[in-house]
Amino acid sequence: MWCPITYYEFYDVPRLFVVERRGRVVVFDCPFDDDEDEYVTQYAVYCFSELPESVLNGAYLSAVLSGKEPFGRVAVDAVVFDDSRRKAIDDYVLNALLGE
């Protein structure tokens, strides 16, 4: 099943995106590593019960994640995107992360 995403950064694939799933807000973050001069190979995944609309509009999402420990990590290659790579992900990765 496809789950809609909202993405904020994109390079080949979304590098920072949000999925709302069963009352949770799940954030996938794949930051750029300045030392390696490339993106890291894993998403840091954060799970929130809710986030303010101002944050979900993208203005402060990176700041909210700063200093927080991720809920989990997922290889970028393990996330299956729709053909556009901008609209949805296959929910199997969410099922594995959230124990569903």
Backbone as a chain_set.jsonl record, in Angstrom:
{"seq": "MWCPITYYEFYDVPRLFVVERRGRVVVFDCPFDDDEDEYVTQYAVYCFSELPESVLNGAYLSAVLSGKEPFGRVAVDAVVFDDSRRKAIDDYVLNALLGE", "coords": {"N": [[0.843, -1.174, 0.0], [0.483, 2.266, -0.73], [1.778, 5.122, 0.898], [1.159, 8.495, 1.325], [3.572, 11.133, 1.039], [5.203, 14.094, 2.294], [7.665, 16.03, 1.046], [10.734, 17.787, 1.75], [13.359, 18.237, 1.102], [15.297, 17.342, -1.712], [17.307, 15.175, -3.539], [18.098, 13.173, -5.957], [16.48, 11.307, -4.546], [13.834, 11.898, -2.132], [15.262, 13.611, 0.565], [14.601, 14.578, 2.98], [11.684, 13.925, 4.479], [8.171, 13.569, 5.338], [5.798, 11.373, 6.759], [2.499, 10.755, 7.549], [0.985, 8.604, 9.739], [-1.417, 6.599, 11.094], [-2.063, 8.32, 13.33], [0.459, 9.154, 13.996], [3.413, 11.054, 13.357], [5.887, 10.563, 11.144], [9.204, 11.124, 10.509], [11.655, 11.172, 8.055], [15.036, 11.544, 7.683], [17.806, 12.329, 5.798], [20.69, 13.492, 5.95], [23.174, 15.697, 4.48], [26.578, 14.901, 4.365], [29.165, 16.791, 5.115], [31.919, 16.282, 5.428], [32.356, 13.933, 3.95], [31.384, 14.765, 1.577], [28.948, 14.025, 0.429], [25.625, 12.556, 0.504], [24.465, 10.815, 3.432], [24.049, 7.236, 3.854], [21.853, 6.239, 5.104], [18.563, 6.814, 6.34], [17.788, 8.727, 9.162], [15.277, 8.104, 11.415], [12.476, 9.589, 12.841], [9.901, 9.694, 15.239], [6.848, 11.125, 16.038], [4.08, 12.078, 18.103], [2.615, 14.209, 17.366], [3.086, 17.175, 15.405], [3.48, 20.69, 15.251], [1.602, 22.613, 12.853], [3.069, 24.682, 11.684], [5.642, 23.659, 11.72], [5.36, 21.43, 10.104], [4.962, 22.676, 7.738], [7.445, 23.074, 6.869], [9.181, 25.078, 7.679], [10.651, 24.887, 10.104], [11.468, 22.275, 10.457], [13.98, 20.864, 10.32], [15.271, 22.067, 12.484], [13.735, 21.152, 14.625], [14.441, 18.483, 14.659], [17.105, 18.553, 15.33], [19.458, 17.55, 17.672], [17.837, 15.559, 18.714], [17.353, 12.085, 19.423], [17.245, 9.546, 16.992], [14.431, 7.431, 16.256], [14.822, 5.173, 14.838], [16.758, 3.641, 12.166], [17.035, 3.536, 8.625], [18.072, 2.097, 5.619], [18.676, 4.071, 2.755], [18.285, 2.888, 0.266], [16.417, 0.968, 0.915], [13.934, 2.078, 1.012], [11.059, 2.301, -0.848], [9.956, 4.279, -3.385], [7.217, 5.95, -5.08], [6.74, 6.136, -8.696], [7.359, 8.795, -9.401], [8.949, 9.541, -7.346], [8.278, 11.396, -5.452], [5.806, 11.503, -4.276], [4.804, 9.321, -2.718], [5.502, 6.516, -0.49], [6.161, 2.995, -0.319], [4.419, 1.139, 2.074], [5.676, -0.91, 3.511], [8.129, -0.44, 4.784], [7.408, 1.285, 6.828], [5.748, -0.41, 8.273], [7.623, -2.258, 9.219], [9.268, -0.586, 10.808], [7.458, 0.476, 12.705], [6.397, -1.721, 13.861], [4.12, -3.011, 12.838]], "CA": [[0.0, 0.0, 0.0], [1.247, 3.502, -0.815], [1.521, 6.153, 1.904], [1.58, 9.802, 0.817], [4.64, 11.832, 1.751], [5.51, 15.494, 2.018], [9.12, 16.117, 1.103], [11.273, 19.128, 1.938], [14.647, 18.284, 0.415], [15.345, 16.299, -2.732], [18.467, 14.974, -4.396], [17.877, 11.801, -6.448], [15.282, 10.858, -3.807], [13.619, 12.82, -1.014], [16.268, 13.487, 1.626], [13.887, 14.911, 4.213], [10.261, 13.827, 4.184], [7.262, 13.252, 6.433], [4.658, 10.492, 6.504], [1.565, 10.69, 8.672], [0.513, 7.221, 9.767], [-2.162, 6.162, 12.271], [-1.91, 9.241, 14.455], [1.865, 9.459, 14.236], [4.138, 11.772, 12.318], [7.175, 9.896, 10.998], [10.101, 11.97, 9.734], [12.847, 10.513, 7.523], [16.048, 12.567, 7.437], [19.062, 11.834, 5.229], [21.455, 14.734, 5.792], [24.414, 15.765, 3.708], [27.795, 14.807, 5.169], [30.148, 17.716, 4.543], [33.246, 15.666, 5.413], [32.4, 12.961, 2.859], [30.882, 15.477, 0.401], [27.82, 13.287, -0.149], [24.572, 12.23, 1.464], [24.653, 9.563, 4.169], [23.36, 6.119, 3.196], [20.692, 5.833, 5.901], [17.672, 7.805, 6.929], [17.481, 8.726, 10.588], [13.819, 8.143, 11.454], [11.953, 10.171, 14.071], [8.463, 9.46, 15.359], [6.188, 12.085, 16.924], [2.632, 11.931, 18.186], [2.117, 15.321, 16.562], [3.986, 18.308, 15.203], [2.696, 21.873, 14.875], [1.465, 22.853, 11.418], [4.17, 25.537, 11.238], [6.794, 22.786, 11.507], [5.057, 20.582, 8.951], [5.078, 23.499, 6.535], [8.841, 23.02, 6.48], [9.997, 26.19, 8.146], [11.521, 24.584, 11.234], [11.563, 20.826, 10.643], [15.362, 20.476, 10.646], [15.574, 22.543, 13.834], [13.046, 20.267, 15.568], [15.187, 17.216, 14.718], [18.438, 18.796, 15.869], [19.669, 17.133, 19.054], [16.962, 14.436, 19.095], [17.806, 10.755, 19.043], [16.304, 8.911, 16.073], [13.661, 6.26, 16.652], [15.437, 4.068, 14.125], [17.493, 3.984, 10.943], [16.65, 2.737, 7.468], [18.895, 2.354, 4.44], [17.982, 4.827, 1.708], [17.909, 1.923, -0.77], [15.321, 0.109, 1.386], [12.666, 2.8, 0.888], [10.539, 2.244, -2.223], [9.148, 5.446, -3.721], [6.4, 5.875, -6.285], [7.527, 6.414, -9.896], [7.842, 10.181, -9.412], [9.817, 9.667, -6.169], [7.918, 12.626, -4.749], [4.427, 11.493, -3.791], [4.433, 8.25, -1.777], [6.41, 5.384, -0.264], [5.543, 1.717, 0.003], [4.294, 1.134, 3.541], [6.348, -2.02, 4.197], [9.183, 0.09, 5.654], [6.723, 1.794, 8.021], [5.311, -1.581, 9.036], [8.789, -2.799, 9.922], [9.707, 0.366, 11.836], [6.446, 0.701, 13.74], [5.961, -3.013, 14.382], [2.731, -3.273, 12.408]], "C": [[0.896, 1.248, 0.0], [0.818, 4.478, 0.275], [2.018, 7.483, 1.359], [2.668, 10.427, 1.689], [4.591, 13.323, 1.42], [7.022, 15.607, 2.128], [9.56, 17.573, 1.153], [12.618, 19.309, 1.263], [14.693, 17.11, -0.547], [16.683, 16.342, -3.446], [18.468, 13.495, -4.764], [16.625, 11.17, -5.843], [15.004, 11.912, -2.74], [14.647, 12.558, 0.088], [15.701, 13.865, 2.992], [12.409, 14.874, 3.864], [9.482, 13.34, 5.395], [6.152, 12.353, 5.924], [3.772, 10.542, 7.74], [0.909, 9.314, 8.621], [-0.133, 6.907, 11.108], [-1.898, 7.025, 13.507], [-0.478, 9.583, 14.813], [2.434, 10.24, 13.067], [5.538, 11.166, 12.276], [8.027, 10.726, 10.039], [11.327, 11.157, 9.346], [13.836, 11.607, 7.136], [17.34, 11.92, 6.964], [19.948, 13.041, 4.955], [22.694, 14.572, 4.917], [25.587, 15.726, 4.671], [28.873, 15.658, 4.509], [31.539, 17.093, 4.442], [33.406, 14.697, 4.243], [31.972, 13.577, 1.526], [29.82, 14.668, -0.353], [26.781, 13.031, 0.94], [24.891, 10.925, 2.164], [23.787, 8.484, 3.526], [22.121, 5.639, 3.943], [19.867, 7.043, 6.296], [17.692, 7.634, 8.443], [15.971, 8.931, 10.647], [13.37, 8.606, 12.836], [10.441, 9.984, 14.077], [7.887, 10.406, 16.412], [4.7, 11.777, 16.987], [1.95, 13.05, 17.418], [3.231, 16.352, 16.416], [3.129, 19.499, 14.802], [2.676, 22.07, 13.363], [2.597, 23.723, 10.881], [5.431, 24.722, 10.962], [6.572, 21.934, 10.266], [5.046, 21.372, 7.646], [6.539, 23.66, 6.118], [9.738, 24.079, 7.056], [11.018, 25.775, 9.2], [11.763, 23.09, 11.438], [12.979, 20.382, 11.014], [15.739, 20.9, 12.054], [14.935, 21.654, 14.893], [13.827, 18.96, 15.735], [16.543, 17.371, 15.384], [18.507, 18.403, 17.345], [18.784, 15.988, 19.521], [17.579, 13.123, 18.643], [16.794, 10.134, 18.084], [15.638, 7.687, 16.697], [14.268, 5.0, 16.039], [16.206, 4.578, 12.928], [17.086, 3.005, 9.842], [17.565, 3.093, 6.309], [18.069, 3.087, 3.384], [17.48, 3.875, 0.634], [16.73, 1.043, -0.37], [13.955, 0.781, 1.26], [12.261, 2.811, -0.576], [9.596, 3.423, -2.428], [8.284, 5.159, -4.938], [7.271, 6.273, -7.48], [8.08, 7.829, -9.954], [8.89, 10.426, -8.335], [9.501, 10.908, -5.341], [6.564, 12.569, -4.061], [4.136, 10.478, -2.693], [5.578, 7.263, -1.606], [5.577, 4.139, -0.039], [5.533, 1.586, 1.523], [5.031, 0.01, 4.241], [7.435, -1.517, 5.141], [8.572, 0.664, 6.934], [6.261, 0.64, 8.899], [6.461, -2.165, 9.846], [9.244, -1.883, 11.059], [8.746, 0.458, 13.013], [5.888, -0.596, 14.316], [4.533, -3.352, 14.036], [2.68, -4.447, 11.461]], "O": [[1.938, 1.271, 0.654], [-0.374, 4.637, 0.539], [3.18, 7.593, 0.97], [2.677, 10.268, 2.909], [4.021, 13.744, 0.414], [7.597, 15.316, 3.176], [8.866, 18.468, 0.672], [12.978, 20.425, 0.891], [14.197, 16.024, -0.246], [17.134, 17.395, -3.897], [18.815, 12.655, -3.933], [15.814, 10.572, -6.551], [15.869, 12.746, -2.47], [14.865, 11.414, 0.487], [16.262, 13.509, 4.028], [11.928, 15.675, 3.062], [10.041, 12.782, 6.34], [5.633, 12.534, 4.823], [4.259, 10.387, 8.86], [0.352, 8.912, 7.599], [0.531, 6.946, 12.144], [-1.556, 6.522, 14.578], [-0.228, 10.234, 15.828], [1.985, 10.098, 11.929], [6.285, 11.244, 13.251], [7.625, 10.997, 8.907], [11.961, 10.53, 10.195], [13.507, 12.495, 6.349], [17.903, 11.066, 7.649], [19.956, 13.559, 3.838], [23.174, 13.467, 4.662], [25.593, 16.434, 5.678], [29.422, 15.288, 3.472], [32.261, 17.347, 3.477], [34.464, 14.645, 3.616], [32.175, 12.979, 0.469], [29.795, 14.629, -1.583], [27.024, 13.258, 2.126], [25.508, 10.032, 1.582], [22.89, 8.791, 2.74], [21.419, 4.742, 3.477], [20.387, 8.13, 6.55], [17.619, 6.512, 8.944], [15.442, 9.834, 9.999], [13.818, 8.089, 13.859], [9.787, 10.102, 13.041], [8.382, 10.474, 17.537], [4.127, 11.269, 16.023], [0.854, 12.876, 16.886], [4.181, 16.388, 17.198], [2.145, 19.332, 14.08], [3.639, 21.726, 12.677], [3.04, 23.531, 9.749], [6.204, 25.061, 10.066], [7.49, 21.739, 9.468], [5.116, 20.786, 6.566], [6.829, 24.316, 5.118], [10.959, 23.982, 6.93], [12.145, 26.269, 9.187], [12.223, 22.688, 12.507], [13.147, 19.593, 11.943], [16.45, 20.175, 12.75], [15.527, 21.425, 15.948], [13.869, 18.396, 16.828], [17.071, 16.412, 15.946], [17.711, 18.869, 18.161], [18.97, 15.491, 20.632], [18.244, 13.06, 17.609], [15.592, 10.192, 18.345], [16.212, 7.008, 17.547], [14.235, 3.919, 16.627], [16.299, 5.783, 12.697], [16.832, 1.826, 10.088], [17.805, 4.272, 6.047], [16.906, 2.758, 3.154], [16.363, 4.035, 0.14], [16.104, 0.43, -1.234], [12.927, 0.116, 1.388], [13.011, 3.268, -1.438], [8.58, 3.553, -1.746], [8.569, 4.256, -5.724], [8.412, 6.7, -7.3], [9.162, 8.045, -10.5], [9.634, 11.405, -8.399], [10.358, 11.41, -4.614], [6.205, 13.495, -3.334], [3.307, 10.739, -1.821], [6.486, 7.174, -2.434], [4.423, 4.22, 0.382], [6.528, 1.888, 2.182], [5.023, -0.035, 5.471], [7.645, -2.11, 6.199], [9.16, 0.541, 8.009], [6.368, 0.703, 10.124], [6.295, -2.522, 11.012], [9.567, -2.357, 12.148], [9.164, 0.51, 14.169], [5.002, -0.565, 15.17], [3.81, -3.921, 14.854], [1.603, -4.817, 10.993]]}, "num_chains": 1, "name": "protein.A"}
